[in-house]
Amino acid sequence: MYRLANTVRPYAWGSATALPELLGVEPTGEPQAEMWMGAHPGAPSRTARGPLNEVIDADPEAALGSAAVAKFGPRLPFLLKVLAAGAPLSLQVHPDLGQAQEGFAEEERRGVPLDAPHRNYKDANHKPELICALTPFEGLCGFQHPVAAADLIAGLGVDSLKPYVDLLHAHPEEAALREVLTALLSADPEEMAATVAEAAAAAERLGGAYAPYATLAHHFPGDPGVLAGMLLNHVTLQPGEALYLGAGIPHAYIEGLGVEIMANSDNVLRCGLTPKHVDVPELLRIVRFESGDAGVLRPEAGTDGAEVYETPIDEFRLSRYVLPESGAARDLSAPLPQILLCTAGRVQVGEETLVPGESLFVTAGESAEVSGTGTLFRATVVA
């Protein structure tokens, strides 16, 4: 069992206060966006025996267990984070495994440097994600029905948006969403900036359902992602609720604190709300133009009081334990690797005590008896 010291990433969109408040430390005044827990080579957690990736590399079967190594190879297949959004993140999608393998191989064949700003595929893996809210958490996720999007856009009363409204009404669902997103991202930048500015002013004036888009425009003036965001479902998660973000699902986080878990990958295709590269043809190849609700997940009852967030992939499984006062100890030992994260109260794991923001890596097969009062998240794999 290894106590983890974790890197906090200072991305510009991060909240200056949410993570310090969780960790019980003074804010620095700088954004503190993500705290990473795991063995990602970009910022591996540190242990008393060195970086966690090196601990695992030294003896993968001891650290991860034979079943996990057989299924995922000699590496921890997930990355756990606490994410603190103080401003919107980019509107983005992630490829499925086949698309990632194909895209990575093609960019390697063409000799595109891994650190090139226009590179889409940094590795050959997919990047499914799950975000679980610790505070009310606002975001955009998946396409809403084209007619609902048309009504929302029409309500702005902006004449230059009427062609997009007509397209959303005139075509079958997939074609309508594809045509409008393509048109938004391919429009003349100056004309689009003027349209977004007019739409933003209307959203600011109208408020209510339009307030999120006024927020997007405040942070990204003139960005077509503001209008692309109006094609998506707006959702505010309550603490304990979650979103699963599978391949091809456009999404953006707007504000809030949450626990995020994902497969180990850096593959992101951006749709907007960013100064970074947007590869429109490749993006349109990856996006799934299917409408539906946002798919808010609520945990299902598991064994030993676990609240399990069920997802259709095996690289990660997130559970939550809300430990009551005077509750019986629980044995979380498993033949699989796990990271345990405390987000509230005071939790005892074997001889280690965790307070909010503290975490442990528990090796496969190691005893992990849990007691105390508080909230504990458990990240592991399905193998």
Secondary structure as UniProt FT lines:
FT   STRAND          2..3
FT   STRAND          8..9
FT   TURN            12..13
FT   HELIX           18..23
FT   STRAND          34..37
FT   TURN            41..42
FT   STRAND          46..47
FT   TURN            48..49
FT   STRAND          50..51
FT   HELIX           52..58
FT   HELIX           60..64
FT   HELIX           66..72
FT   STRAND          78..85
FT   STRAND          91..93
FT   HELIX           97..109
FT   TURN            110..111
FT   TURN            114..115
FT   TURN            117..118
FT   STRAND          129..133
FT   STRAND          137..143
FT   HELIX           146..154
FT   TURN            155..156
FT   HELIX           159..161
FT   HELIX           162..170
FT   HELIX           173..186
FT   HELIX           189..206
FT   HELIX           208..210
FT   HELIX           211..219
FT   TURN            221..222
FT   HELIX           225..228
FT   HELIX           229..231
FT   STRAND          232..237
FT   TURN            239..240
FT   STRAND          242..245
FT   TURN            247..248
FT   STRAND          251..263
FT   STRAND          269..272
FT   HELIX           280..286
FT   STRAND          296..297
FT   STRAND          300..301
FT   HELIX           303..305
FT   STRAND          307..309
FT   STRAND          317..323
FT   TURN            325..326
FT   STRAND          330..331
FT   STRAND          338..349
FT   TURN            350..351
FT   STRAND          352..354
FT   TURN            356..357
FT   STRAND          359..362
FT   TURN            364..365
FT   STRAND          369..380
//
